[in-house]
């Protein structure tokens, strides 16, 4: 499943290509599994609307559109195999295309999802608050996503905290008293949204922490180190276009490169890149989990 860096890469790519364009037509496939909102509602909300921005919130792509100054948000969750592509109309439609937004320059935004675990829905900002795109700050300029100003609280906020911007104090507080393994806690989207199996494994390796250790038993210094490692690995992955270990591609259909930098994920039995010890794999919280028994304690 695409995680934070992959979703960020797709959102940034789509935003750069379609921002300020108008949607003139909406087609949907009629496959009910894909749509959390009725297809008629999606078509009515998007047709004729101008795209103000496309951004990431957790693992969700949020396309903010406006008609007559009133904003609406189109939420796109890629699921396991979802792709959001910007195409010219002459490009053949891929099998399992479930939504097509035709723009005023004839290009198309296509949602393709073979396994249909992705979800499309409409979200209306609370109180009619306007979501506006502002100037990047030093905190998020290097990851490239649009910055929301004014009524940001009115827009879709996601289920948990944002890993790239969470403070040290808030990060430490998230895991205080939690008796679950730290790997399971990192995957809990109600705590930190956007972190999945790949980047939990990679961050824990870089922080030198065993994934099975109880979250509540980690010291403040260990949690500070984990936060720094998580932010670093997420930013590096974004710069390299994410990890293409399955179906993931960016808005142009191009694979990412961060899988070439993986230290532990899916490297079972291979030598640790730091100490040479074979990487081990265990099942934890129902997920395959990879770690170095020497470098992580």
C-alpha positions as CSV (number, residue, x, y, z in Angstrom):
1,X,0.0,0.0,0.0
2,X,1.4,3.5,-0.8
3,X,2.6,5.2,2.3
4,X,3.3,8.9,3.1
5,X,6.2,9.5,0.7
6,X,4.4,7.8,-2.2
7,X,1.1,9.7,-1.6
8,X,3.1,12.9,-1.2
9,X,4.9,12.3,-4.5
10,X,1.6,11.6,-6.3
11,X,-0.2,14.6,-4.8
12,X,2.7,17.0,-5.6
13,X,2.9,15.7,-9.2
14,X,-0.8,16.1,-9.8
15,X,-0.9,19.5,-8.1
16,X,1.9,20.8,-10.4
17,X,0.1,19.5,-13.5
18,X,-3.6,20.4,-12.9
19,X,-3.8,23.2,-10.3
20,X,-6.0,26.1,-11.6
21,X,-7.6,23.9,-14.3
22,X,-11.3,23.5,-14.5
23,X,-13.1,20.1,-14.5
24,X,-15.5,20.0,-17.4
25,X,-16.7,16.4,-17.2
26,X,-16.6,13.5,-14.7
27,X,-16.9,9.8,-15.6
28,X,-17.1,7.0,-13.0
29,X,-17.1,3.2,-13.5
30,X,-20.2,2.2,-11.5
31,X,-18.1,-0.2,-9.3
32,X,-19.6,0.4,-5.9
33,X,-16.6,-0.8,-3.9
34,X,-14.6,2.2,-5.1
35,X,-17.0,5.0,-4.0
36,X,-17.7,6.1,-0.4
37,X,-19.8,8.9,-1.7
38,X,-22.5,8.4,-4.4
39,X,-21.2,8.7,-7.9
40,X,-23.8,11.3,-8.6
41,X,-22.6,13.4,-5.7
42,X,-19.0,13.2,-6.9
43,X,-20.0,14.2,-10.4
44,X,-22.2,17.1,-9.2
45,X,-19.5,18.4,-6.8
46,X,-16.6,18.3,-9.4
47,X,-18.2,19.2,-12.7
48,X,-17.5,22.8,-13.5
49,X,-15.3,23.4,-10.5
50,X,-11.8,24.9,-10.5
51,X,-9.0,22.9,-8.9
52,X,-7.4,25.0,-6.3
53,X,-4.9,22.6,-4.9
54,X,-4.0,18.9,-4.5
55,X,-2.3,17.9,-1.3
56,X,-1.6,15.0,1.0
57,X,-3.2,14.4,4.4
58,X,-1.9,11.2,5.9
59,X,-2.4,8.5,3.2
60,X,-5.2,10.5,1.5
61,X,-4.9,12.8,-1.5
62,X,-7.1,15.8,-1.1
63,X,-8.1,17.7,-4.2
64,X,-9.7,21.0,-3.2
65,X,-12.0,22.5,-5.8
66,X,-14.2,25.6,-5.8
67,X,-17.2,26.8,-7.6
68,X,-18.5,30.4,-6.9
69,X,-16.0,30.7,-4.1
70,X,-17.4,27.7,-2.2
71,X,-14.8,24.9,-1.6
72,X,-15.3,21.2,-1.8
73,X,-12.7,18.5,-1.2
74,X,-12.4,15.3,-3.3
75,X,-10.7,12.6,-1.2
76,X,-8.7,9.9,-3.0
77,X,-7.3,7.0,-1.0
78,X,-5.1,4.8,-3.2
79,X,-5.6,1.6,-1.2
80,X,-3.3,-1.3,-2.2
81,X,-3.0,-0.7,-6.0
82,X,-4.6,2.6,-6.8
83,X,-2.9,5.1,-9.2
84,X,-3.8,8.7,-9.9
85,X,-2.5,9.7,-13.3
86,X,-2.5,12.8,-15.5
87,X,-2.9,11.7,-19.1
88,X,-3.5,13.1,-22.5
89,X,-6.9,12.0,-24.0
90,X,-5.2,9.9,-26.7
91,X,-3.5,7.6,-24.2
92,X,-5.4,4.3,-24.0
93,X,-7.3,4.0,-20.7
94,X,-5.8,1.3,-18.5
95,X,-7.9,-1.6,-17.4
96,X,-9.6,-1.0,-14.0
97,X,-10.0,2.7,-14.6
98,X,-12.7,3.8,-12.2
99,X,-12.8,7.6,-12.5
100,X,-11.8,10.1,-15.2
101,X,-11.9,13.9,-14.6
102,X,-11.7,15.7,-18.0
103,X,-10.0,19.1,-17.7
104,X,-10.6,22.3,-19.7
105,X,-7.4,21.7,-21.7
106,X,-8.6,18.2,-22.7
107,X,-6.2,16.4,-20.4
108,X,-7.6,13.8,-18.0
109,X,-7.0,12.9,-14.3
110,X,-7.5,9.1,-14.1
111,X,-8.0,6.9,-11.1
112,X,-6.9,3.3,-11.8
113,X,-7.3,0.6,-9.2
114,X,-7.1,-3.2,-10.1
115,X,-8.0,-4.5,-6.7
116,X,-10.6,-1.9,-5.8
117,X,-9.3,-1.2,-2.3
118,X,-9.0,2.5,-3.0
119,X,-11.8,4.9,-2.1
120,X,-13.2,8.1,-3.6
121,X,-15.4,10.5,-1.7
122,X,-16.5,14.1,-1.3
123,X,-15.8,16.1,1.9
124,X,-17.4,19.4,2.6
125,X,-15.2,21.8,4.8
126,X,-16.9,22.7,8.1
127,X,-18.7,26.0,8.4
128,X,-18.0,26.7,4.7
129,X,-14.5,27.7,5.7
130,X,-12.3,28.6,2.7
131,X,-9.1,26.5,2.3
132,X,-6.4,28.6,0.6
133,X,-2.9,27.8,-0.6
134,X,-0.2,30.0,0.9
135,X,3.6,30.4,0.7
136,X,5.8,27.4,1.8
137,X,7.4,27.8,5.2
138,X,10.9,26.6,6.2
139,X,9.2,23.7,8.0
140,X,7.8,22.1,4.8
141,X,9.5,23.8,1.9
142,X,11.8,20.9,1.4
143,X,9.0,18.3,1.0
144,X,7.3,20.4,-1.6
145,X,3.6,20.2,-0.6
146,X,1.3,23.2,-0.7
147,X,0.8,25.1,2.6
148,X,-2.7,25.8,3.7
149,X,-3.5,29.1,5.5
150,X,-6.4,30.8,7.1
151,X,-9.1,28.1,7.7
152,X,-6.9,25.1,7.5
153,X,-8.9,23.6,10.4
154,X,-12.0,23.7,8.3
155,X,-10.6,21.2,5.7
156,X,-10.0,17.5,5.9
157,X,-7.5,16.8,8.7
158,X,-7.1,13.1,8.7
159,X,-7.2,10.6,11.6
160,X,-3.9,11.3,13.3
161,X,-0.9,13.6,13.7
162,X,1.3,14.6,10.8
163,X,4.7,12.8,11.1
164,X,6.7,15.5,9.2
165,X,5.7,18.4,11.4
166,X,4.9,16.9,14.9
167,X,6.8,18.4,17.7
168,X,9.1,16.5,20.0
169,X,6.8,16.9,23.0
170,X,3.7,15.8,21.1
171,X,5.6,12.8,19.6
172,X,6.7,11.6,23.0
173,X,3.2,12.1,24.4
174,X,1.7,9.9,21.7
175,X,3.5,6.8,23.0
176,X,3.4,7.5,26.7
177,X,1.7,4.6,28.6
178,X,1.1,2.5,25.4
179,X,1.8,-1.2,26.1
180,X,1.8,-2.2,22.4
181,X,5.0,-2.8,20.5
182,X,6.5,0.4,19.1
183,X,6.1,-1.0,15.5
184,X,2.4,-1.5,16.1
185,X,2.1,2.0,17.6
186,X,3.8,3.6,14.6
187,X,1.3,1.9,12.3
188,X,-1.7,3.2,14.3
189,X,-3.2,5.8,11.9
190,X,-5.1,7.4,14.8
191,X,-1.7,8.4,16.3
192,X,0.5,9.2,13.3
193,X,-1.2,9.1,9.9
194,X,0.7,8.2,6.8
195,X,3.3,5.8,8.3
196,X,3.1,2.2,7.1
197,X,5.1,-1.0,7.1
198,X,8.1,0.2,5.0
199,X,8.9,3.4,6.8
200,X,8.2,2.1,10.3
201,X,10.8,-0.7,9.7
202,X,13.3,1.8,8.1
203,X,12.9,4.4,10.9
204,X,13.2,1.9,13.7
205,X,16.4,0.6,12.1
206,X,17.9,4.1,11.8
207,X,16.9,4.8,15.4
208,X,18.5,1.5,16.6
209,X,15.2,0.3,18.2
210,X,13.8,-3.2,18.1
211,X,10.3,-3.2,16.6
212,X,8.9,-5.5,19.3
213,X,9.9,-3.2,22.2
214,X,6.9,-1.9,24.2
215,X,6.3,1.7,23.3
216,X,5.8,2.8,26.9
217,X,9.3,1.5,27.8
218,X,11.1,3.7,25.4
219,X,13.0,6.5,27.0
220,X,12.4,10.1,26.0
221,X,15.8,10.2,24.3
222,X,14.9,7.0,22.3
223,X,11.6,8.6,21.2
224,X,13.4,11.8,20.2
225,X,15.8,9.7,18.2
226,X,12.9,7.8,16.6
227,X,11.1,11.0,15.6
228,X,14.3,12.4,14.0
229,X,14.9,9.1,12.1
230,X,11.3,8.9,10.9
231,X,11.3,12.5,9.6
232,X,14.7,11.9,7.9
233,X,13.6,8.7,6.2
234,X,10.3,10.1,5.0
235,X,12.0,13.2,3.6
236,X,14.6,11.1,1.8
237,X,12.0,8.9,0.4
238,X,10.0,11.8,-0.9
239,X,13.1,13.2,-2.6
240,X,13.6,9.9,-4.4
241,X,9.9,9.6,-5.5
242,X,8.9,6.9,-2.9
243,X,9.4,3.2,-2.9
244,X,8.2,1.1,-5.8
245,X,8.0,-2.4,-4.3
246,X,4.6,-3.3,-5.9
247,X,2.2,-1.3,-8.1
248,X,3.2,2.2,-7.0
249,X,4.0,4.9,-9.7
250,X,3.8,8.7,-9.6
251,X,1.4,11.0,-11.5
252,X,3.3,10.3,-14.8
253,X,3.4,6.5,-14.3
254,X,7.1,6.6,-13.2
255,X,8.4,4.3,-10.5
256,X,10.2,5.6,-7.4
257,X,13.7,4.8,-6.3
258,X,13.8,4.7,-2.5
259,X,13.6,0.9,-2.5
260,X,17.2,1.0,-3.5
261,X,18.0,2.6,-0.1
262,X,16.1,0.2,2.1
263,X,18.2,-0.9,5.0
264,X,15.9,-3.7,6.3
265,X,12.5,-3.8,4.6
266,X,12.1,-7.0,2.5
267,X,15.8,-7.8,3.0
268,X,15.3,-11.0,5.0
269,X,18.5,-13.0,5.2
270,X,20.6,-10.4,3.4
271,X,23.5,-8.8,5.3
272,X,22.9,-5.7,7.3
273,X,24.3,-2.7,5.4
274,X,25.9,-1.5,8.6
275,X,27.2,-4.6,10.5
276,X,26.8,-7.5,8.1
277,X,24.4,-9.5,10.3
278,X,21.6,-11.3,8.4
279,X,18.4,-9.3,8.5
280,X,15.6,-11.1,10.4
281,X,11.9,-11.1,9.7
282,X,9.1,-11.7,12.3
283,X,5.3,-11.2,12.3
284,X,4.3,-8.3,14.4
285,X,0.8,-6.8,14.6
286,X,-0.1,-8.9,11.7
287,X,2.6,-7.4,9.5
288,X,5.9,-8.8,8.2
289,X,8.6,-6.9,10.2
290,X,12.3,-6.6,9.3
291,X,15.1,-5.7,11.6
292,X,18.8,-6.2,12.4
293,X,19.3,-8.2,15.7
294,X,22.7,-6.4,16.3
295,X,22.0,-2.8,15.3
296,X,18.6,-2.6,17.0
297,X,18.2,-3.2,20.7
